[in-house]
């Protein structure tokens, strides 16, 4: 009798748990999640990317466009959205496994990484949320895998994917450059610098071509250029205005509400005004803004339970027992996150980085996790912190931890 491969068992268990979660946790979309859902229905109906009758670019279009295509093919349904999240979770798990195996050449490390991806509690909770996180994680892992594993056309295909991923989260724009920089750090005596430069140039040329149509659309709609989405200015104001706390606050306009209301007729102009106000506040009191930086970083990394929080908030008429269940799951999620963080920190400290820096015998992928963490931390320091923003770092942490603790410390 042929032995069942461990990855098949992991995927099967992951699917079973997620299907059960979908059928039992009847979360409804609220706040941003409702916005994504309604925009997807609008796209599926042929009305374009709009909300409440107004064309928009406030949030990145990628996730709503993806759902819009699904709704066009199969009909709009909240339950369908959640089952699509199950499929995206499977892709995330499988490509985390494949990428780890490609990097480490270790089946054991790949299985551990797949387990971390499959059973990370907070990521699991996103299965019932109408959120871009699972689409972003799965597509990001696919793009990285294609770039390193496909010999022919791999770089070109990954660049096309990165262009599409930027429509999900514009922060993805510099991720290909970060991965190429990791290869540079692993490059002995800058031996392959010309080749890396050509790869970077080709990658970003393709990404630019993919981004052009959406940016042309935005100019036509708003008469002004905006890069993918128009919420950057308001986010800058939230993170650096006089009411800033280091994280998102629900009175996001604060004392500038009357000023920003004057620009309600054009969200791009409103974003530019918000950006101008934020820069003025930073210039007026830079010390206050600098004091916010530790708070922003704290809110980025301190917790890993928002998936269960938003499930609870969107759960209609939840009973006392159900609320206790969500609270218990939050404790489990936070405990898992703390243990993962400690394991990662120890692995980073114990890794002999000199053996991989500018060394032909080193492993470039080891630099992915620290570089991605630094990148998203810098973005947070510019805007504001939220636990949701560390989700893109997790796959590289899973891979790093899995390698270190399974390959006889080969990563060190």
Beta strands, then each sheet from edge to edge (+ up, - down):
strand 1: 50-51
strand 2: 54-55
sheet 1: 1+ 2-
end
